[in-house]
Amino acid sequence: MMIQATKWFLCVMMVIASTNAGLLCADQEGESSSDPVLELVGKMTHPELREVSGIEFDQSQPGVWWAINDSGCEPKVYRMDRWGEIIVDNDALDDVAVGFELTGAVNVDWEDLTIYNGMLVVPDMGNNWNARQNLGIYFAELPSAEVMAGPLEILRHVRVRYPDQETFPATQFEFDCEAVFYLDGKLHVLTKQRMGQTKLSRIGTKLYRLDKEDEEVVNELTLVDRHETIGPWVTGADVSPEGDRLAVLTQFEVWIFERPEDSDKWLSEGKATRVKLPRDLAKQAEAICWDDIQTLRIANEQREIYTLDVRLCDEEMSADALTYGS
C-alpha cells in the first residue's frame, strides 16, 4: 500500500513538474510529456510593429524575417532581424521611415503572409463577420537587401471566394482566414472558425487551395481537406523548407503534420504531433514560420518572439486520433 501511494505521489509531482516546464507534447496514448523547448528570443519594440499578425523567414536574405500588422494598420511589410528589431540603415536618424508600403493596397484585415518565387504574398482575407465579398491576395516583389524602406509596387492582386459560402454573412462563421502557405506552386489557406454567428471560438479548420490566379475574375478556392478537432482558432501556418511538414498554430497549441504520400490531405491523412503551448508564455499567439528544418518561430500580440525546437517534441500520432483537450 505504501509503495502504491509513493508511486501515486511521484506521478502527481511529475505532472506538476511537466506543466511548470512549459511545453507539453502529446504522445500516442494522448498523455503528455514535456521539454522546455519554447524559448524567448526577442521582442518587437518598434512602435509601428504594434499588432503583428504574420511573420515569414526570407531564405534569400540570411537573418531576415518579414512581418505585417493586423487590420486597420498601414498596408506595409517590415523587414526584421532575429530579435524582432526592424532593420534600418546604421547611419540613419532615429526618426527614419521604416517598412515598405504596398502602393495602392488597403489593409482591411491582413492576418498572414508568405513568400513564393521571389514575391511577398499578402492575403487580405481576415473575415471576422464572414460578410466580406472583397477577399483578395496581394503579390509584390521582394525588396533587395540594399533598400531599407519605401514604396513597394504591387505586381498583381487576385480576388478569391470560398466555394461553399452561399450567404453574406455566412449562416455558420467558418470563412475567416489567418493562416496561409505556398506549396507546389499554389497558395493554400486554412480557416478560423466560430460558433454560429458569434465571436465565440470553435474548434476545427478547413484547408483550401487556390488553383487559378486570374486577375480578371473572382477565383474560386478548392476545398481540399478539413479537421474537426484542431484548435480552437487557427491563427497561423507555414510549410517547412523541405515541404514535408506543415506547422499549424492555434490558440493553445502547435500542430505539426507530416505530408501524406501522394496526397494534399495533410489534416486527415498526415501523421501529426500536437504541442501544447504554455499560456503564460504564448499568450495570444498570432504568427508562425519555420526558421529552418528544426526550428519554428512564434510571435504573439504582446509583441514577443519565441522559438520552438521541434527535435525535442517528435512523438507522432495519426491526425484523426487526436482530440482537443485529451
C-alpha positions as CSV (number, residue, x, y, z in Angstrom):
1,M,0.0,0.0,0.0
2,M,2.8,2.4,0.9
3,I,4.6,1.6,-2.4
4,Q,1.4,2.4,-4.4
5,A,0.9,5.6,-2.5
6,T,4.5,6.6,-3.2
7,K,4.2,5.8,-6.9
8,W,0.9,7.9,-7.0
9,F,2.7,10.8,-5.3
10,L,5.6,10.7,-7.7
11,C,3.3,10.6,-10.7
12,V,1.4,13.7,-9.4
13,M,4.7,15.5,-8.9
14,M,5.9,14.6,-12.4
15,V,2.7,16.0,-13.9
16,I,3.1,19.2,-11.9
17,A,6.8,19.5,-13.0
18,S,5.9,18.9,-16.6
19,T,3.2,21.6,-16.5
20,N,5.7,24.1,-14.9
21,A,8.3,23.2,-17.5
22,G,6.1,25.0,-20.0
23,L,5.5,23.0,-23.2
24,L,3.6,19.7,-23.4
25,C,3.8,17.3,-26.3
26,A,1.0,14.8,-26.9
27,D,2.2,11.3,-27.3
28,Q,0.5,8.3,-29.0
29,E,-1.7,7.5,-25.9
30,G,-2.9,11.0,-25.6
31,E,-0.9,11.6,-22.4
32,S,1.7,14.3,-22.0
33,S,5.4,14.6,-21.8
34,S,7.4,17.8,-21.7
35,D,10.6,19.6,-22.6
36,P,11.4,23.3,-22.0
37,V,11.8,24.0,-25.7
38,L,9.9,27.2,-26.1
39,E,12.5,29.9,-25.8
40,L,12.0,33.7,-25.7
41,V,14.4,35.2,-28.3
42,G,13.2,38.7,-28.8
43,K,10.5,41.4,-28.6
44,M,9.2,43.7,-31.3
45,T,9.7,47.1,-29.7
46,H,9.3,49.5,-32.7
47,P,6.1,51.4,-32.4
48,E,5.0,50.5,-35.9
49,L,5.0,46.8,-35.0
50,R,2.0,47.3,-32.8
51,E,-0.1,44.3,-33.7
52,V,1.9,41.8,-35.8
53,S,-0.3,39.1,-37.3
54,G,2.1,37.3,-39.7
55,I,5.8,36.6,-40.0
56,E,7.9,34.8,-42.6
57,F,11.6,33.8,-42.9
58,D,13.3,35.1,-46.0
59,Q,15.5,32.3,-47.3
60,S,17.1,34.6,-49.9
61,Q,18.3,37.1,-47.3
62,P,20.1,35.4,-44.3
63,G,19.0,36.8,-40.9
64,V,15.8,38.5,-42.3
65,W,12.2,37.9,-41.4
66,W,9.2,39.8,-42.8
67,A,6.2,40.9,-40.7
68,I,2.8,42.5,-41.2
69,N,0.3,44.2,-38.9
70,D,-3.3,43.3,-38.4
71,S,-6.5,45.1,-39.7
72,G,-6.6,48.8,-39.8
73,C,-2.9,49.4,-39.8
74,E,-0.8,50.7,-42.7
75,P,-0.5,48.4,-45.7
76,K,3.2,47.8,-45.0
77,V,5.6,44.9,-44.8
78,Y,8.5,45.2,-42.4
79,R,12.0,43.6,-42.5
80,M,13.1,42.4,-39.1
81,D,16.2,40.7,-37.6
82,R,16.1,37.6,-35.4
83,W,15.4,39.6,-32.3
84,G,12.4,41.4,-33.7
85,E,14.1,44.7,-34.5
86,I,13.3,46.5,-37.7
87,I,16.4,46.5,-40.0
88,V,17.4,50.1,-40.9
89,D,20.5,51.8,-42.3
90,N,23.0,52.0,-39.4
91,D,23.7,55.6,-40.4
92,A,20.0,56.6,-40.4
93,L,18.4,59.0,-37.9
94,D,16.1,57.7,-35.2
95,D,13.0,59.0,-37.0
96,V,13.8,57.4,-40.3
97,A,10.9,55.9,-42.2
98,V,10.5,52.2,-41.9
99,G,8.7,49.5,-43.7
100,F,7.6,49.0,-47.3
101,E,4.2,50.3,-48.2
102,L,2.3,48.4,-50.9
103,T,1.3,51.2,-53.2
104,G,-2.5,51.3,-53.6
105,A,-3.2,48.5,-51.2
106,V,-5.6,48.6,-48.3
107,N,-5.1,46.6,-45.1
108,V,-8.7,45.6,-44.5
109,D,-7.6,42.6,-42.5
110,W,-4.1,41.2,-43.1
111,E,-3.5,38.1,-41.0
112,D,-0.6,36.2,-42.5
113,L,2.0,36.4,-45.3
114,T,4.2,34.0,-47.2
115,I,7.0,34.2,-49.8
116,Y,6.9,32.5,-53.2
117,N,9.1,32.7,-56.3
118,G,10.7,36.0,-55.2
119,M,7.5,37.6,-54.2
120,L,5.9,38.7,-50.9
121,V,2.4,37.2,-50.9
122,V,0.0,39.1,-48.6
123,P,-3.6,37.8,-48.4
124,D,-6.3,40.3,-47.3
125,M,-8.6,37.5,-46.1
126,G,-9.4,38.3,-42.5
127,N,-13.2,38.0,-42.3
128,N,-14.3,38.1,-38.7
129,W,-18.0,38.6,-39.5
130,N,-18.0,36.4,-42.6
131,A,-19.6,39.1,-44.7
132,R,-16.7,40.2,-46.9
133,Q,-17.1,39.8,-50.7
134,N,-13.8,41.6,-51.4
135,L,-11.3,38.9,-50.3
136,G,-8.0,39.1,-52.2
137,I,-4.3,38.5,-52.3
138,Y,-1.5,41.0,-53.0
139,F,1.7,39.9,-54.8
140,A,4.7,42.2,-54.5
141,E,8.4,41.8,-55.4
142,L,10.7,41.1,-52.5
143,P,12.8,44.3,-51.9
144,S,16.5,43.9,-52.4
145,A,18.8,43.9,-49.3
146,E,20.2,47.3,-50.2
147,V,16.8,49.1,-49.9
148,M,15.8,49.8,-46.4
149,A,12.3,51.3,-46.8
150,G,9.9,52.9,-49.3
151,P,7.0,52.2,-51.7
152,L,6.6,48.7,-53.0
153,E,4.8,48.2,-56.3
154,I,2.0,45.6,-56.4
155,L,2.7,43.1,-59.1
156,R,-0.9,41.8,-59.1
157,H,-4.0,41.5,-57.0
158,V,-6.0,38.3,-57.1
159,R,-9.6,38.2,-55.9
160,V,-10.9,35.0,-54.3
161,R,-14.0,33.4,-52.9
162,Y,-15.0,30.3,-50.9
163,P,-16.9,27.7,-53.0
164,D,-19.1,26.7,-50.1
165,Q,-20.1,30.2,-48.8
166,E,-23.6,30.9,-50.1
167,T,-24.7,33.8,-47.9
168,F,-23.0,37.0,-46.7
169,P,-22.7,36.9,-43.8
170,A,-22.5,33.2,-43.6
171,T,-25.0,31.2,-41.6
172,Q,-22.1,29.5,-39.9
173,F,-18.9,31.6,-39.3
174,E,-16.2,29.4,-40.8
175,F,-14.9,31.6,-43.6
176,D,-12.2,33.6,-41.8
177,C,-8.6,33.1,-42.7
178,E,-5.4,33.8,-40.7
179,A,-3.1,31.1,-42.0
180,V,-1.6,30.6,-45.5
181,F,1.3,28.8,-47.1
182,Y,2.6,28.1,-50.6
183,L,3.2,24.5,-51.7
184,D,3.8,23.1,-55.2
185,G,3.3,26.5,-56.8
186,K,-0.1,27.0,-55.2
187,L,-1.4,29.1,-52.3
188,H,-3.2,27.2,-49.5
189,V,-5.4,28.7,-46.8
190,L,-6.7,27.4,-43.5
191,T,-9.8,28.8,-41.9
192,K,-10.6,30.1,-38.4
193,Q,-14.0,29.1,-37.2
194,R,-16.6,30.5,-34.7
195,M,-19.7,29.2,-33.1
196,G,-22.7,30.0,-35.2
197,Q,-22.7,33.8,-36.0
198,T,-20.9,34.8,-32.8
199,K,-17.4,35.8,-31.8
200,L,-17.0,32.7,-29.7
201,S,-14.3,30.3,-30.9
202,R,-15.0,26.9,-32.3
203,I,-12.6,24.0,-32.9
204,G,-11.9,22.8,-36.4
205,T,-10.5,24.2,-39.7
206,K,-10.8,23.7,-43.4
207,L,-8.0,23.6,-45.9
208,Y,-8.4,25.3,-49.3
209,R,-6.1,25.6,-52.4
210,L,-6.0,28.4,-54.9
211,D,-5.7,26.7,-58.3
212,K,-6.0,29.8,-60.5
213,E,-4.7,33.3,-60.1
214,D,-6.6,35.2,-62.7
215,E,-6.7,38.9,-62.1
216,E,-9.8,39.4,-64.3
217,V,-12.2,37.2,-62.3
218,V,-13.0,36.2,-58.8
219,N,-11.1,32.9,-58.4
220,E,-12.9,30.2,-56.5
221,L,-10.8,28.3,-53.9
222,T,-10.8,24.5,-53.9
223,L,-11.8,22.7,-50.7
224,V,-9.1,20.1,-50.1
225,D,-9.4,18.8,-46.5
226,R,-10.8,19.5,-43.1
227,H,-10.1,18.7,-39.4
228,E,-12.8,18.7,-36.9
229,T,-10.8,18.8,-33.6
230,I,-7.9,21.1,-34.2
231,G,-8.0,24.5,-32.4
232,P,-9.7,26.5,-31.2
233,W,-8.8,29.2,-33.7
234,V,-6.2,28.6,-36.3
235,T,-4.1,31.8,-36.3
236,G,-1.1,30.9,-38.5
237,A,0.6,28.2,-40.6
238,D,3.8,27.6,-42.6
239,V,5.2,24.7,-44.5
240,S,8.8,23.5,-43.8
241,P,11.7,24.4,-46.1
242,E,11.7,20.9,-47.5
243,G,7.9,20.9,-47.9
244,D,7.5,17.7,-45.9
245,R,5.9,19.2,-42.7
246,L,3.1,21.7,-42.1
247,A,3.0,23.7,-38.8
248,V,-0.4,25.0,-37.8
249,L,-0.7,27.5,-34.9
250,T,-3.8,27.6,-32.8
251,Q,-4.8,29.5,-29.7
252,F,-3.2,27.0,-27.4
253,E,-1.2,24.6,-29.5
254,V,1.1,24.0,-32.5
255,W,0.2,21.0,-34.7
256,I,2.9,19.6,-36.9
257,F,1.6,17.5,-39.8
258,E,3.8,15.2,-41.9
259,R,2.9,15.3,-45.6
260,P,1.0,12.3,-46.6
261,E,2.3,10.3,-49.6
262,D,0.7,11.3,-52.9
263,S,-2.0,13.4,-51.3
264,D,-2.8,17.0,-50.3
265,K,-4.9,15.9,-47.3
266,W,-2.5,17.0,-44.7
267,L,-5.1,17.3,-42.0
268,S,-6.9,14.0,-42.3
269,E,-4.2,11.7,-43.7
270,G,-0.9,13.1,-42.3
271,K,0.8,12.0,-39.2
272,A,0.7,14.7,-36.6
273,T,2.4,16.0,-33.4
274,R,0.4,18.2,-31.1
275,V,2.4,20.6,-29.0
276,K,0.6,22.3,-26.2
277,L,1.8,25.8,-25.6
278,P,2.2,27.3,-22.1
279,R,-0.4,30.1,-21.9
280,D,1.7,32.3,-19.7
281,L,4.4,32.3,-22.4
282,A,2.5,32.1,-25.7
283,K,-0.3,34.4,-24.6
284,Q,-2.2,35.4,-27.8
285,A,-0.1,33.6,-30.3
286,E,-0.7,35.0,-33.8
287,A,2.0,34.1,-36.2
288,I,4.4,31.2,-37.0
289,C,7.1,30.3,-39.5
290,W,9.9,27.9,-40.0
291,D,13.4,29.3,-39.4
292,D,15.0,26.0,-40.6
293,I,14.1,22.3,-40.7
294,Q,14.2,22.0,-36.9
295,T,13.1,25.4,-35.6
296,L,9.7,27.1,-35.5
297,R,9.3,30.8,-34.7
298,I,6.2,32.1,-33.0
299,A,5.1,35.7,-32.4
300,N,2.2,36.9,-30.2
301,E,0.1,40.0,-30.0
302,Q,2.1,41.0,-26.9
303,R,5.0,41.5,-29.4
304,E,7.1,38.7,-28.0
305,I,9.0,36.2,-30.2
306,Y,9.7,32.6,-29.3
307,T,11.4,29.7,-31.0
308,L,10.4,26.0,-30.7
309,D,12.9,23.2,-31.3
310,V,10.8,20.5,-32.9
311,R,13.5,17.9,-32.4
312,L,12.6,17.8,-28.7
313,C,9.0,17.0,-29.3
314,D,8.8,14.4,-32.0
315,E,6.1,12.0,-30.8
316,E,3.7,11.1,-33.7
317,M,0.1,10.1,-33.8
318,S,-2.4,10.0,-36.7
319,A,-4.4,13.2,-37.1
320,D,-7.8,11.5,-36.7
321,A,-6.7,10.1,-33.4
322,L,-6.0,13.4,-31.8
323,T,-8.8,15.0,-29.7
324,Y,-8.7,18.5,-28.4
325,G,-8.3,18.6,-24.6
326,S,-7.1,15.0,-24.3
